[in-house]
Amino acid sequence: MQNPTNLSIPKRFFTIVEVAKMLHVSDDTVRRMLRGDPRKGIAPSLRAIQVSPRIRRIPVEAINEFTQRGMALNG
């Protein structure tokens, strides 16, 4: 029988720093992607879950959606 603590469970949520590394951009760029720019009419391009007032986690589905949109734009 396999020890339950050794199970390989895929990660479902990522920090801003982890997403920045995945996308090869800065942490600030990921924060801008989450915030958008309402003054310029730019909607957020990435979604996150607010864990606490200062902590957000980005679901793997949101990262996949973002990269798929980017690939579609780059044809």
Distance bins in CASP14 RR format, pairs under 12 A and 6 or more apart:
PFRMAT RR
TARGET T0000
AUTHOR 0000-0000-0000
RMODE 2
METHOD distances of the structure
MODEL  1
1 7 0 0 0 0 0 1 0 0 0 0 0
2 8 0 0 0 0 0 1 0 0 0 0 0
10 59 0 0 0 0 0 1 0 0 0 0 0
10 60 1 0 0 1 0 0 0 0 0 0 0
10 61 0 0 0 0 0 1 0 0 0 0 0
11 18 0 0 0 0 1 0 0 0 0 0 0
11 19 0 0 0 0 0 1 0 0 0 0 0
11 22 0 0 0 0 0 1 0 0 0 0 0
11 57 0 0 0 0 0 1 0 0 0 0 0
11 58 0 0 0 0 0 1 0 0 0 0 0
11 59 0 0 0 0 0 1 0 0 0 0 0
11 60 1 0 0 1 0 0 0 0 0 0 0
11 63 0 0 0 0 0 1 0 0 0 0 0
12 49 0 0 0 0 0 1 0 0 0 0 0
12 57 0 0 0 0 1 0 0 0 0 0 0
12 58 0 0 0 0 0 1 0 0 0 0 0
12 59 1 0 0 1 0 0 0 0 0 0 0
12 60 1 0 1 0 0 0 0 0 0 0 0
12 61 0 0 0 0 1 0 0 0 0 0 0
12 62 0 0 0 0 0 1 0 0 0 0 0
12 63 0 0 0 0 0 1 0 0 0 0 0
12 64 0 0 0 0 0 1 0 0 0 0 0
13 19 0 0 0 0 0 1 0 0 0 0 0
13 47 0 0 0 0 0 1 0 0 0 0 0
13 48 0 0 0 0 1 0 0 0 0 0 0
13 49 1 0 0 1 0 0 0 0 0 0 0
13 50 0 0 0 0 0 1 0 0 0 0 0
13 51 0 0 0 0 1 0 0 0 0 0 0
13 55 0 0 0 0 0 1 0 0 0 0 0
13 56 0 0 0 0 1 0 0 0 0 0 0
13 57 1 1 0 0 0 0 0 0 0 0 0
13 58 1 0 0 1 0 0 0 0 0 0 0
13 59 1 0 1 0 0 0 0 0 0 0 0
13 60 1 0 0 1 0 0 0 0 0 0 0
13 61 0 0 0 0 1 0 0 0 0 0 0
13 62 0 0 0 0 1 0 0 0 0 0 0
13 63 0 0 0 0 1 0 0 0 0 0 0
14 20 0 0 0 0 1 0 0 0 0 0 0
14 21 0 0 0 0 1 0 0 0 0 0 0
14 22 1 0 0 1 0 0 0 0 0 0 0
14 23 0 0 0 0 0 1 0 0 0 0 0
14 30 0 0 0 0 1 0 0 0 0 0 0
14 46 0 0 0 0 0 1 0 0 0 0 0
14 48 0 0 0 0 1 0 0 0 0 0 0
14 49 0 0 0 0 0 1 0 0 0 0 0
14 56 0 0 0 0 0 1 0 0 0 0 0
14 57 1 0 0 1 0 0 0 0 0 0 0
14 58 1 0 1 0 0 0 0 0 0 0 0
14 59 1 0 0 1 0 0 0 0 0 0 0
14 60 1 0 0 1 0 0 0 0 0 0 0
14 61 0 0 0 0 0 1 0 0 0 0 0
14 62 0 0 0 0 1 0 0 0 0 0 0
14 63 1 0 0 1 0 0 0 0 0 0 0
14 64 0 0 0 0 0 1 0 0 0 0 0
14 66 0 0 0 0 0 1 0 0 0 0 0
15 21 0 0 0 0 1 0 0 0 0 0 0
15 22 0 0 0 0 0 1 0 0 0 0 0
15 27 0 0 0 0 1 0 0 0 0 0 0
15 30 0 0 0 0 1 0 0 0 0 0 0
15 31 0 0 0 0 0 1 0 0 0 0 0
15 34 0 0 0 0 0 1 0 0 0 0 0
15 48 0 0 0 0 1 0 0 0 0 0 0
15 49 0 0 0 0 0 1 0 0 0 0 0
15 51 0 0 0 0 0 1 0 0 0 0 0
15 54 0 0 0 0 0 1 0 0 0 0 0
15 55 0 0 0 0 1 0 0 0 0 0 0
15 56 0 0 0 0 1 0 0 0 0 0 0
15 57 1 0 0 1 0 0 0 0 0 0 0
15 58 1 0 0 1 0 0 0 0 0 0 0
15 59 0 0 0 0 0 1 0 0 0 0 0
15 63 0 0 0 0 0 1 0 0 0 0 0
16 22 0 0 0 0 0 1 0 0 0 0 0
16 23 0 0 0 0 0 1 0 0 0 0 0
16 25 0 0 0 0 0 1 0 0 0 0 0
16 26 0 0 0 0 1 0 0 0 0 0 0
16 27 1 0 1 0 0 0 0 0 0 0 0
16 28 0 0 0 0 1 0 0 0 0 0 0
16 29 0 0 0 0 1 0 0 0 0 0 0
16 30 1 0 1 0 0 0 0 0 0 0 0
16 31 1 0 0 1 0 0 0 0 0 0 0
16 32 0 0 0 0 0 1 0 0 0 0 0
16 33 0 0 0 0 1 0 0 0 0 0 0
16 34 1 0 0 1 0 0 0 0 0 0 0
16 35 0 0 0 0 0 1 0 0 0 0 0
16 46 0 0 0 0 1 0 0 0 0 0 0
16 48 0 0 0 0 1 0 0 0 0 0 0
16 51 0 0 0 0 0 1 0 0 0 0 0
16 54 0 0 0 0 0 1 0 0 0 0 0
16 55 0 0 0 0 1 0 0 0 0 0 0
16 56 1 0 0 1 0 0 0 0 0 0 0
16 57 0 0 0 0 1 0 0 0 0 0 0
16 58 1 0 0 1 0 0 0 0 0 0 0
16 63 0 0 0 0 0 1 0 0 0 0 0
17 23 0 0 0 0 0 1 0 0 0 0 0
17 25 0 0 0 0 0 1 0 0 0 0 0
17 26 0 0 0 0 1 0 0 0 0 0 0
17 27 1 0 1 0 0 0 0 0 0 0 0
17 28 0 0 0 0 0 1 0 0 0 0 0
17 29 0 0 0 0 0 1 0 0 0 0 0
17 30 0 0 0 0 1 0 0 0 0 0 0
17 31 0 0 0 0 0 1 0 0 0 0 0
17 55 0 0 0 0 0 1 0 0 0 0 0
17 56 0 0 0 0 0 1 0 0 0 0 0
17 57 0 0 0 0 0 1 0 0 0 0 0
17 58 0 0 0 0 0 1 0 0 0 0 0
18 25 0 0 0 0 0 1 0 0 0 0 0
18 27 0 0 0 0 1 0 0 0 0 0 0
18 30 0 0 0 0 1 0 0 0 0 0 0
18 56 0 0 0 0 0 1 0 0 0 0 0
18 57 0 0 0 0 1 0 0 0 0 0 0
18 58 0 0 0 0 1 0 0 0 0 0 0
18 60 0 0 0 0 0 1 0 0 0 0 0
18 63 0 0 0 0 1 0 0 0 0 0 0
19 25 0 0 0 0 1 0 0 0 0 0 0
19 26 0 0 0 0 0 1 0 0 0 0 0
19 27 0 0 0 0 1 0 0 0 0 0 0
19 29 0 0 0 0 1 0 0 0 0 0 0
19 30 1 0 1 0 0 0 0 0 0 0 0
19 31 0 0 0 0 0 1 0 0 0 0 0
19 33 0 0 0 0 1 0 0 0 0 0 0
19 34 0 0 0 0 1 0 0 0 0 0 0
19 45 0 0 0 0 0 1 0 0 0 0 0
19 46 1 0 0 1 0 0 0 0 0 0 0
19 47 0 0 0 0 0 1 0 0 0 0 0
19 48 0 0 0 0 1 0 0 0 0 0 0
19 56 0 0 0 0 1 0 0 0 0 0 0
19 57 0 0 0 0 1 0 0 0 0 0 0
19 58 1 0 1 0 0 0 0 0 0 0 0
19 59 0 0 0 0 0 1 0 0 0 0 0
19 60 0 0 0 0 1 0 0 0 0 0 0
19 62 0 0 0 0 1 0 0 0 0 0 0
19 63 1 0 0 1 0 0 0 0 0 0 0
19 64 0 0 0 0 0 1 0 0 0 0 0
19 66 0 0 0 0 1 0 0 0 0 0 0
19 67 0 0 0 0 0 1 0 0 0 0 0
20 26 1 0 1 0 0 0 0 0 0 0 0
20 27 1 0 1 0 0 0 0 0 0 0 0
20 28 0 0 0 0 1 0 0 0 0 0 0
20 29 1 0 0 1 0 0 0 0 0 0 0
20 30 1 0 1 0 0 0 0 0 0 0 0
20 31 0 0 0 0 1 0 0 0 0 0 0
20 32 0 0 0 0 0 1 0 0 0 0 0
20 33 0 0 0 0 1 0 0 0 0 0 0
20 34 0 0 0 0 0 1 0 0 0 0 0
20 46 0 0 0 0 0 1 0 0 0 0 0
20 58 0 0 0 0 0 1 0 0 0 0 0
20 63 0 0 0 0 0 1 0 0 0 0 0
21 27 0 0 0 0 1 0 0 0 0 0 0
21 29 0 0 0 0 0 1 0 0 0 0 0
21 30 0 0 0 0 1 0 0 0 0 0 0
21 63 0 0 0 0 0 1 0 0 0 0 0
22 29 0 0 0 0 0 1 0 0 0 0 0
22 30 0 0 0 0 1 0 0 0 0 0 0
22 46 0 0 0 0 0 1 0 0 0 0 0
22 58 0 0 0 0 1 0 0 0 0 0 0
22 60 0 0 0 0 0 1 0 0 0 0 0
22 62 0 0 0 0 0 1 0 0 0 0 0
22 63 1 0 0 1 0 0 0 0 0 0 0
22 64 0 0 0 0 0 1 0 0 0 0 0
22 66 0 0 0 0 0 1 0 0 0 0 0
22 67 0 0 0 0 1 0 0 0 0 0 0
23 29 1 0 0 1 0 0 0 0 0 0 0
23 30 1 0 0 1 0 0 0 0 0 0 0
23 33 0 0 0 0 1 0 0 0 0 0 0
23 45 0 0 0 0 0 1 0 0 0 0 0
23 46 0 0 0 0 1 0 0 0 0 0 0
23 58 0 0 0 0 0 1 0 0 0 0 0
23 62 0 0 0 0 0 1 0 0 0 0 0
23 63 1 0 0 1 0 0 0 0 0 0 0
23 64 0 0 0 0 0 1 0 0 0 0 0
23 66 0 0 0 0 1 0 0 0 0 0 0
23 67 1 0 0 1 0 0 0 0 0 0 0
23 70 0 0 0 0 0 1 0 0 0 0 0
24 30 0 0 0 0 0 1 0 0 0 0 0
24 67 0 0 0 0 0 1 0 0 0 0 0
25 31 0 0 0 0 0 1 0 0 0 0 0
25 32 0 0 0 0 1 0 0 0 0 0 0
25 33 0 0 0 0 1 0 0 0 0 0 0
25 45 0 0 0 0 0 1 0 0 0 0 0
25 46 0 0 0 0 0 1 0 0 0 0 0
25 66 0 0 0 0 0 1 0 0 0 0 0
26 32 0 0 0 0 1 0 0 0 0 0 0
26 33 0 0 0 0 0 1 0 0 0 0 0
27 33 0 0 0 0 0 1 0 0 0 0 0
27 34 0 0 0 0 0 1 0 0 0 0 0
27 56 0 0 0 0 0 1 0 0 0 0 0
27 58 0 0 0 0 0 1 0 0 0 0 0
28 34 0 0 0 0 0 1 0 0 0 0 0
28 35 0 0 0 0 0 1 0 0 0 0 0
29 35 0 0 0 0 0 1 0 0 0 0 0
29 36 0 0 0 0 0 1 0 0 0 0 0
29 45 0 0 0 0 0 1 0 0 0 0 0
29 46 0 0 0 0 1 0 0 0 0 0 0
30 36 0 0 0 0 0 1 0 0 0 0 0
30 44 0 0 0 0 0 1 0 0 0 0 0
30 45 0 0 0 0 0 1 0 0 0 0 0
30 46 1 0 0 1 0 0 0 0 0 0 0
30 47 0 0 0 0 0 1 0 0 0 0 0
30 48 0 0 0 0 1 0 0 0 0 0 0
30 56 0 0 0 0 1 0 0 0 0 0 0
30 57 0 0 0 0 0 1 0 0 0 0 0
30 58 1 0 0 1 0 0 0 0 0 0 0
30 62 0 0 0 0 0 1 0 0 0 0 0
30 63 0 0 0 0 0 1 0 0 0 0 0
30 66 0 0 0 0 0 1 0 0 0 0 0
31 37 0 0 0 0 0 1 0 0 0 0 0
31 44 0 0 0 0 0 1 0 0 0 0 0
31 45 0 0 0 0 0 1 0 0 0 0 0
31 46 0 0 0 0 1 0 0 0 0 0 0
31 48 0 0 0 0 1 0 0 0 0 0 0
31 54 0 0 0 0 0 1 0 0 0 0 0
31 56 0 0 0 0 1 0 0 0 0 0 0
31 58 0 0 0 0 0 1 0 0 0 0 0
32 38 0 0 0 0 0 1 0 0 0 0 0
32 40 0 0 0 0 0 1 0 0 0 0 0
32 42 0 0 0 0 1 0 0 0 0 0 0
32 44 0 0 0 0 1 0 0 0 0 0 0
32 45 0 0 0 0 1 0 0 0 0 0 0
32 46 0 0 0 0 1 0 0 0 0 0 0
33 42 0 0 0 0 1 0 0 0 0 0 0
33 43 0 0 0 0 0 1 0 0 0 0 0
33 44 1 0 0 1 0 0 0 0 0 0 0
33 45 1 0 1 0 0 0 0 0 0 0 0
33 46 1 0 1 0 0 0 0 0 0 0 0
33 47 0 0 0 0 1 0 0 0 0 0 0
33 48 0 0 0 0 1 0 0 0 0 0 0
33 56 0 0 0 0 0 1 0 0 0 0 0
33 58 0 0 0 0 1 0 0 0 0 0 0
33 62 0 0 0 0 1 0 0 0 0 0 0
33 63 0 0 0 0 0 1 0 0 0 0 0
33 65 0 0 0 0 0 1 0 0 0 0 0
33 66 1 0 0 1 0 0 0 0 0 0 0
33 67 0 0 0 0 0 1 0 0 0 0 0
33 69 0 0 0 0 0 1 0 0 0 0 0
33 70 0 0 0 0 0 1 0 0 0 0 0
34 42 0 0 0 0 0 1 0 0 0 0 0
34 43 0 0 0 0 0 1 0 0 0 0 0
34 44 1 0 1 0 0 0 0 0 0 0 0
34 45 0 0 0 0 1 0 0 0 0 0 0
34 46 1 0 1 0 0 0 0 0 0 0 0
34 47 1 0 0 1 0 0 0 0 0 0 0
34 48 1 0 1 0 0 0 0 0 0 0 0
34 49 0 0 0 0 0 1 0 0 0 0 0
34 50 0 0 0 0 0 1 0 0 0 0 0
34 56 1 0 0 1 0 0 0 0 0 0 0
34 57 0 0 0 0 0 1 0 0 0 0 0
34 58 1 0 0 1 0 0 0 0 0 0 0
34 62 0 0 0 0 1 0 0 0 0 0 0
34 63 0 0 0 0 0 1 0 0 0 0 0
34 66 0 0 0 0 0 1 0 0 0 0 0
35 41 0 0 0 0 0 1 0 0 0 0 0
35 42 0 0 0 0 1 0 0 0 0 0 0
35 43 0 0 0 0 0 1 0 0 0 0 0
35 44 1 0 0 1 0 0 0 0 0 0 0
35 45 0 0 0 0 1 0 0 0 0 0 0
35 46 0 0 0 0 1 0 0 0 0 0 0
35 47 0 0 0 0 0 1 0 0 0 0 0
35 48 0 0 0 0 1 0 0 0 0 0 0
35 56 0 0 0 0 0 1 0 0 0 0 0
36 42 1 0 1 0 0 0 0 0 0 0 0
36 43 1 0 0 1 0 0 0 0 0 0 0
36 44 1 0 1 0 0 0 0 0 0 0 0
36 45 1 0 0 1 0 0 0 0 0 0 0
36 46 0 0 0 0 1 0 0 0 0 0 0
36 47 0 0 0 0 0 1 0 0 0 0 0
36 48 0 0 0 0 0 1 0 0 0 0 0
37 43 0 0 0 0 1 0 0 0 0 0 0
37 44 0 0 0 0 1 0 0 0 0 0 0
37 45 0 0 0 0 0 1 0 0 0 0 0
38 44 0 0 0 0 1 0 0 0 0 0 0
43 69 0 0 0 0 0 1 0 0 0 0 0
44 56 0 0 0 0 0 1 0 0 0 0 0
44 58 0 0 0 0 0 1 0 0 0 0 0
44 62 0 0 0 0 1 0 0 0 0 0 0
44 65 0 0 0 0 0 1 0 0 0 0 0
44 66 0 0 0 0 0 1 0 0 0 0 0
45 58 0 0 0 0 0 1 0 0 0 0 0
45 62 0 0 0 0 1 0 0 0 0 0 0
45 63 0 0 0 0 0 1 0 0 0 0 0
45 65 0 0 0 0 1 0 0 0 0 0 0
45 66 1 0 0 1 0 0 0 0 0 0 0
45 67 0 0 0 0 0 1 0 0 0 0 0
45 69 1 0 0 1 0 0 0 0 0 0 0
45 70 0 0 0 0 1 0 0 0 0 0 0
45 73 0 0 0 0 0 1 0 0 0 0 0
46 56 0 0 0 0 1 0 0 0 0 0 0
46 57 0 0 0 0 0 1 0 0 0 0 0
46 58 1 0 0 1 0 0 0 0 0 0 0
46 59 0 0 0 0 1 0 0 0 0 0 0
46 60 0 0 0 0 0 1 0 0 0 0 0
46 61 0 0 0 0 0 1 0 0 0 0 0
46 62 1 0 1 0 0 0 0 0 0 0 0
46 63 1 0 0 1 0 0 0 0 0 0 0
46 64 0 0 0 0 0 1 0 0 0 0 0
46 65 0 0 0 0 1 0 0 0 0 0 0
46 66 1 0 1 0 0 0 0 0 0 0 0
46 67 0 0 0 0 0 1 0 0 0 0 0
46 69 0 0 0 0 0 1 0 0 0 0 0
46 70 0 0 0 0 0 1 0 0 0 0 0
47 56 0 0 0 0 1 0 0 0 0 0 0
47 57 0 0 0 0 0 1 0 0 0 0 0
47 58 1 0 0 1 0 0 0 0 0 0 0
47 59 1 0 0 1 0 0 0 0 0 0 0
47 60 0 0 0 0 0 1 0 0 0 0 0
47 61 0 0 0 0 1 0 0 0 0 0 0
47 62 1 0 1 0 0 0 0 0 0 0 0
47 63 0 0 0 0 1 0 0 0 0 0 0
47 64 0 0 0 0 0 1 0 0 0 0 0
47 65 0 0 0 0 1 0 0 0 0 0 0
47 66 0 0 0 0 1 0 0 0 0 0 0
48 55 0 0 0 0 1 0 0 0 0 0 0
48 56 1 0 1 0 0 0 0 0 0 0 0
48 57 1 0 0 1 0 0 0 0 0 0 0
48 58 1 0 1 0 0 0 0 0 0 0 0
48 59 1 0 0 1 0 0 0 0 0 0 0
48 60 0 0 0 0 0 1 0 0 0 0 0
48 61 0 0 0 0 0 1 0 0 0 0 0
48 62 1 0 0 1 0 0 0 0 0 0 0
48 63 0 0 0 0 0 1 0 0 0 0 0
48 66 0 0 0 0 0 1 0 0 0 0 0
49 55 0 0 0 0 1 0 0 0 0 0 0
49 56 1 0 0 1 0 0 0 0 0 0 0
49 57 1 0 1 0 0 0 0 0 0 0 0
49 58 1 0 0 1 0 0 0 0 0 0 0
49 59 1 0 0 1 0 0 0 0 0 0 0
49 60 0 0 0 0 0 1 0 0 0 0 0
49 61 0 0 0 0 0 1 0 0 0 0 0
49 62 0 0 0 0 1 0 0 0 0 0 0
50 56 1 0 1 0 0 0 0 0 0 0 0
50 57 0 0 0 0 1 0 0 0 0 0 0
50 58 0 0 0 0 0 1 0 0 0 0 0
51 57 1 0 1 0 0 0 0 0 0 0 0
51 58 0 0 0 0 0 1 0 0 0 0 0
51 59 0 0 0 0 0 1 0 0 0 0 0
56 62 0 0 0 0 0 1 0 0 0 0 0
57 63 0 0 0 0 0 1 0 0 0 0 0
58 64 0 0 0 0 0 1 0 0 0 0 0
58 65 0 0 0 0 0 1 0 0 0 0 0
58 66 0 0 0 0 1 0 0 0 0 0 0
59 65 0 0 0 0 1 0 0 0 0 0 0
59 66 0 0 0 0 0 1 0 0 0 0 0
60 66 0 0 0 0 0 1 0 0 0 0 0
60 67 0 0 0 0 0 1 0 0 0 0 0
61 67 0 0 0 0 0 1 0 0 0 0 0
61 68 0 0 0 0 0 1 0 0 0 0 0
62 68 0 0 0 0 0 1 0 0 0 0 0
62 69 0 0 0 0 0 1 0 0 0 0 0
63 69 0 0 0 0 0 1 0 0 0 0 0
63 70 0 0 0 0 0 1 0 0 0 0 0
64 70 0 0 0 0 0 1 0 0 0 0 0
64 71 0 0 0 0 0 1 0 0 0 0 0
65 71 0 0 0 0 0 1 0 0 0 0 0
65 72 0 0 0 0 0 1 0 0 0 0 0
66 72 0 0 0 0 0 1 0 0 0 0 0
66 73 0 0 0 0 0 1 0 0 0 0 0
67 73 0 0 0 0 0 1 0 0 0 0 0
67 74 0 0 0 0 0 1 0 0 0 0 0
68 74 0 0 0 0 0 1 0 0 0 0 0
68 75 0 0 0 0 0 1 0 0 0 0 0
69 75 0 0 0 0 0 1 0 0 0 0 0
END
